[in-house]
């Protein structure tokens, strides 16, 4: 894990026991909640002698099928909703073989990780255990009744009533009506929010304070801003082709940070491949929600 502090330019790196797909800052507990490739776990990489990750067990999954790493499946993109639940889905690294007629299988779930308090709606940030630390049992369940190939673009509207999501190979970003109090999508509310033209595929997204969605496109080098209605508002064309995720930060949340990958790129052939890009924008973002637990 790498940390960069823009104010003074300092960086720091911390080893992790497993490859992470995403993570969430925590509201009450120590460490971070990780979506490691082999499961969801609480882990603190910042201490001198870290304890082993504490993974969710199969018995902690209260609805749907528990996540288990199999074949080339691993956990991938994730983000907290406005109520402190962590939403993350998987990626099937076995992308099939078109020449052999073998399809890329939808074999990954999308999961809601939450505490018993957020699950029941009884959220009380002052609740403490006898030991004096704020703790709560962490549980998980599947969010969607379907599986995906590559979970990406998880983001929420400013009021939390819409969740955006992409199964990247479909080249679409979907929108769902979302009951943020219950942490569930509403009925048959799935709709196409945006369609990404080739060669791009939708990767990570974030939402600004006006409800506009910034999406990074893998393969095309574009980062695109969409209106709440799904209309293209602005297109940034970067020299690096494999853009992965945007995030609005800085002291006024007006710095658009954009990560990109270098996988599959010959060294020295693309400017900034695998690096971090930044651009000042007019509309600020929103504070990133923390996991309540």
C-alpha positions in Angstrom: 0.0 0.0 0.0 1.3 3.4 -1.0 0.5 6.7 0.6 1.1 10.1 -0.9 0.7 13.4 1.0 0.3 16.2 -1.6 0.9 19.0 0.9 4.5 18.1 1.4 5.1 15.5 -1.4 6.0 12.8 1.1 5.3 9.2 0.3 5.2 6.0 2.3 4.8 2.3 1.4 3.5 -0.6 3.6 3.7 -4.3 2.7 0.4 -6.3 2.5 0.0 -10.0 3.1 -2.2 -10.4 0.0 -3.0 -8.6 -3.2 -5.9 -6.1 -2.5 -8.6 -5.2 -4.9 -9.9 -2.2 -2.8 -10.2 -1.1 0.8 -12.2 1.2 3.1 -11.2 3.5 5.9 -12.9 2.6 9.1 -15.2 4.9 11.2 -14.6 3.2 14.6 -12.2 0.4 14.4 -8.4 0.1 13.9 -6.8 -0.7 10.6 -8.7 -0.9 7.3 -11.3 -3.1 5.8 -9.7 -4.8 2.7 -11.2 -6.7 -0.2 -8.1 -8.9 -0.6 -8.0 -11.3 -3.5 -8.9 -14.2 -1.2 -11.6 -12.5 0.9 -12.7 -9.6 3.0 -10.5 -8.9 6.1 -9.7 -6.3 8.7 -6.0 -5.6 8.7 -3.7 -2.8 10.0 -0.6 -2.4 7.9 0.5 0.7 9.7 1.8 -0.9 13.0 5.3 -2.1 13.4 4.4 -5.8 13.8 1.0 -6.3 12.1 -1.2 -9.1 13.3 -2.6 -11.5 10.6 -5.7 -10.3 8.7 -9.0 -11.1 10.4 -11.1 -12.6 7.6 -14.8 -12.9 7.3 -15.8 -16.6 7.7 -18.3 -18.4 5.6 -20.7 -18.2 8.6 -20.5 -14.4 8.5 -22.4 -14.4 5.1 -26.0 -13.9 6.0 -27.5 -14.0 2.5 -26.5 -15.5 -0.8 -23.3 -17.5 -1.4 -20.1 -16.7 0.6 -17.1 -15.4 -1.4 -14.4 -17.9 -2.0 -11.4 -17.5 -4.2 -11.4 -20.1 -7.0 -9.6 -20.4 -10.3 -8.5 -16.9 -11.3 -11.3 -15.1 -9.4 -10.3 -12.4 -7.0 -12.0 -9.4 -5.3 -11.7 -6.1 -7.2 -13.4 -2.7 -7.1 -15.2 -1.4 -4.0 -16.5 1.7 -2.2 -18.6 2.5 0.9 -22.2 3.7 0.5 -23.4 6.9 2.3 -24.4 4.7 5.3 -21.0 3.1 5.9 -21.5 -0.2 4.1 -18.6 -1.5 1.9 -19.7 -2.7 -1.5 -17.2 -4.7 -3.5 -17.3 -7.3 -6.3 -15.0 -9.7 -8.0 -13.0 -10.2 -11.2 -12.7 -13.4 -13.1 -9.1 -13.4 -14.5 -9.9 -16.3 -16.8 -11.3 -14.1 -19.6 -12.2 -17.1 -21.9 -10.9 -17.9 -25.3 -12.9 -16.5 -28.2 -11.0 -18.5 -30.8 -11.9 -21.7 -28.9 -15.5 -20.6 -28.4 -15.0 -20.4 -24.6 -16.8 -17.5 -23.1 -15.7 -15.2 -20.3 -17.9 -16.6 -17.5 -19.9 -14.5 -15.0 -18.6 -16.2 -11.9 -18.1 -13.3 -9.4 -20.5 -12.0 -6.8 -21.0 -8.4 -5.7 -21.1 -8.1 -1.9 -22.3 -5.8 0.8 -20.1 -5.8 3.9 -21.8 -4.2 6.9 -22.1 -4.4 10.7 -25.1 -5.8 12.5 -26.1 -2.3 13.4 -26.2 -1.0 9.8 -28.0 -4.2 8.7 -30.8 -3.7 11.2 -30.8 0.1 10.9 -29.8 0.6 14.6 -26.7 2.7 14.0 -25.2 4.1 17.2 -21.7 5.4 16.9 -21.5 5.7 20.7 -22.0 2.0 21.3 -19.0 0.4 22.9 -18.0 -3.0 24.1 -17.1 -3.8 27.7 -13.5 -3.3 26.8 -14.1 0.3 25.9 -13.5 0.0 22.1 -16.2 0.6 19.6 -16.6 -2.7 17.8 -19.4 -4.5 16.0 -19.8 -7.8 14.3 -19.1 -7.6 10.6 -21.3 -9.6 8.2 -21.7 -9.8 4.5 -24.3 -10.7 1.8 -24.7 -10.5 -2.0 -26.1 -7.3 -3.4 -27.2 -8.4 -6.8 -29.1 -11.6 -7.8 -26.6 -12.1 -10.7 -22.9 -12.7 -11.1 -20.4 -10.6 -13.1 -17.1 -10.9 -14.8 -15.3 -7.8 -13.7 -16.9 -5.5 -11.0 -16.0 -1.9 -11.5 -17.3 1.7 -11.3 -18.9 1.4 -7.9 -20.1 4.8 -6.8 -23.0 6.6 -5.2 -25.0 9.7 -5.9 -24.6 12.5 -3.4 -27.9 11.6 -1.6 -27.1 7.9 -1.7 -30.3 7.0 -3.7 -28.5 5.8 -6.8 -25.7 3.2 -7.0 -23.5 3.1 -10.2 -21.9 -0.1 -11.2 -20.2 -1.7 -14.3 -19.4 -5.2 -15.4 -16.6 -3.9 -17.5 -16.7 -6.3 -20.5 -20.3 -5.0 -21.3 -18.9 -1.5 -21.9 -21.8 0.0 -19.9 -22.2 1.8 -16.6 -25.4 0.9 -15.0 -27.5 2.8 -12.5 -29.8 1.3 -9.9 -32.2 2.9 -7.5 -30.7 2.3 -4.0 -32.3 2.1 -0.6 -29.4 3.5 1.3 -31.0 2.9 4.7 -31.4 -0.9 3.9 -28.4 -1.2 1.6 -30.4 -2.8 -1.2 -31.2 -2.1 -4.8 -34.8 -1.4 -5.5 -36.7 -3.9 -7.6 -36.1 -3.9 -11.4 -34.4 -0.5 -11.4 -31.3 -1.4 -13.4 -30.8 0.9 -16.4 -28.0 1.8 -18.7 -26.4 5.1 -17.5 -23.7 5.4 -20.1 -22.2 3.3 -22.9 -18.4 3.4 -23.4 -17.1 3.3 -27.0 -14.3 0.9 -28.0 -11.5 0.5 -27.2 -12.4 1.8 -23.8 -14.0 -0.2 -21.0 -15.3 1.3 -17.8 -13.0 1.0 -14.8 -13.3 3.0 -11.5 -15.6 5.9 -11.0 -16.4 8.7 -8.4 -19.2 11.2 -8.0 -18.7 15.0 -7.4 -20.9 17.3 -5.3 -23.1 18.1 -8.2 -23.9 14.4 -8.8 -21.7 14.2 -12.0 -19.9 10.9 -12.5 -16.2 10.7 -13.4 -15.3 7.4 -15.0 -11.8 6.1 -16.0 -11.6 4.1 -19.2 -9.1 1.3 -19.5 -7.5 0.9 -22.9 -8.6 4.3 -24.2 -6.7 6.7 -21.9 -9.9 8.7 -21.3 -11.5 10.0 -18.1 -15.0 11.1 -18.8 -17.4 13.3 -16.7 -21.1 12.4 -17.1 -24.1 14.4 -16.0 -26.6 12.8 -13.6 -28.6 12.0 -16.8 -25.7 10.1 -18.3 -24.7 12.8 -20.9 -21.0 13.4 -21.6 -20.0 16.6 -20.0 -16.2 16.6 -20.3 -13.6 14.3 -21.7 -9.9 14.2 -20.6 -7.5 12.4 -22.9 -4.4 11.2 -21.0 -1.2 9.9 -22.6 -1.4 6.7 -20.5 -3.9 4.3 -22.0 -4.9 2.2 -19.0 -6.7 4.6 -16.7 -8.1 2.9 -13.7 -9.8 5.2 -11.2 -10.5 8.9 -10.5 -10.9 10.4 -7.0 -11.5 14.0 -5.9 -9.3 15.1 -3.1 -7.1 18.0 -1.8 -8.0 20.6 0.8 -11.0 21.8 -1.1 -11.8 18.5 -2.8 -11.1 20.1 -6.2 -8.1 18.0 -7.3 -9.0 15.2 -9.6 -6.5 12.4 -8.9 -6.4 9.6 -11.6 -4.6 6.3 -11.3 -3.5 4.2 -14.2 -2.0 0.8 -14.8 1.2 -0.2 -16.6 0.3 -3.9 -17.1 0.8 -4.9 -20.7 2.7 -1.7 -21.5 6.4 -1.8 -22.7 8.5 0.3 -20.4 9.1 3.8 -21.7 6.4 3.6 -24.4 3.7 5.5 -22.6 4.1 8.7 -20.5 3.1 8.2 -16.9 2.0 4.6 -17.3 1.4 3.2 -13.8 1.5 6.6 -12.3 -0.8 9.1 -10.5 -2.2 12.0 -12.5 -3.8 15.2 -11.0 -5.9 18.0 -12.4 -7.6 20.9 -10.8 -11.3 21.1 -11.5 -14.1 23.6 -10.7 -16.6 21.3 -8.9 -15.5 19.8 -5.6 -16.0 16.2 -4.7 -17.5 14.7 -1.6 -15.8 13.3 1.5 -15.2 9.5 1.0 -17.6 7.5 3.3 -15.9 5.3 5.9 -16.9 1.8 6.8 -19.1 1.8 9.9 -17.3 -0.8 12.0 
